Amino acid sequence: MYKNLAKAAVASLAFVAGSAQAAELKVGGKGFTEQLLIAEITTQYLETKGHDIEKLDGMGTSVVRAALENGQVDIYWEYTGTSLITFNKVEESLNSEETYARVKELDAAKGITWLAPSTANSTYAIAVRTADNKGLATISDLAASYNKGDNFKFGVNAEFPKRPDGLPGLQDKYEFKAGRANLVAMQTGLIYQALKEEQLDLGLVFALDGRIEAFDFTVLEDDKGFFPNYALTPTIRTEVLEANPELGEQLNALSALLDDTVMRGLNARVDVEKVTVEDVATEFLTSNGLL
């Protein structure tokens, strides 16, 4: 009898331990379309690999990064340029390979492993309506216009005016001041519609957003090369990867499928064609033989 009870207790503990381990695998994400998509794609894919996933998306950049560092999130996809400038305060001009190598090294000391980067470069960009571009073709043109007193209404998200890889750094690089009165703060997703409807003169966009083409916007050339490379890359807590080494291969397989064209198309399916994030994620995984 006691032997049977002991076996039952061991089995029960094993079940609880296994459940706890599975429940600890948390996939994070930020609050805009591309991040909601990649968090959902990752969740569905890892679930097919036998992982029990809790998805925690919709967070701000600093919040999700802090969650990764303190163990509240195990995995999320970050952009190399964001880690370089915002989290690691590196101000040198680096190419895409140098940026990845630097953040991989610096974040390793913080218990974060950068896996294989995708070739999807989701950099910031500034867009105008093609039919009414205000005579702007480059960011230097925009700087000159602000400096001569033009009051262009510039739609930005809450983070951009505060980030070193956002407006402060951009104004330093191009030597201009937009002026607080010209900034219109709103959620990232609302900027595109407001620009289309002529409520703004220009807007902060992500280069891979499908609405740029759909709404006939023109992206101003970053002629001084301010914005760094923002390669979309899976990041994972190193201790989680060591405990689950198969995650490296699995997430790298996803990363290899993502490039500018793929991400722009996925984003457009949600934002232009109004397909749900969940359905677009399933379509993507199915079309690539992963479901």
Secondary structure, 3 states (H helix, E strand, C coil): CHHHHHHHHHHHHHHHHHHHHHHCCEEEEECCHHHHHHHHHHHHHHHHCCCCCEEEEEECHHHHHHHHHHCCCCEEEEEHHHHHHHHCCCCCCCCHHHHHHHHHHHHHCCCEEECCCCECECCEEEEEECCECCCCCEHHHHHHHHHCCCCCCEEECCCCCCCCCCHHHHHHHHCCCCCHHHEEECCHHHHHHHHHCCCCCEEEEECCCCHHHHCCEEECECCCCCCCCCEEEEEEEHHHHHHCCHHHHHHHHHHCCCEHHHHHHHHHHHHCCCCCHHHHHHHHHHHCCCC
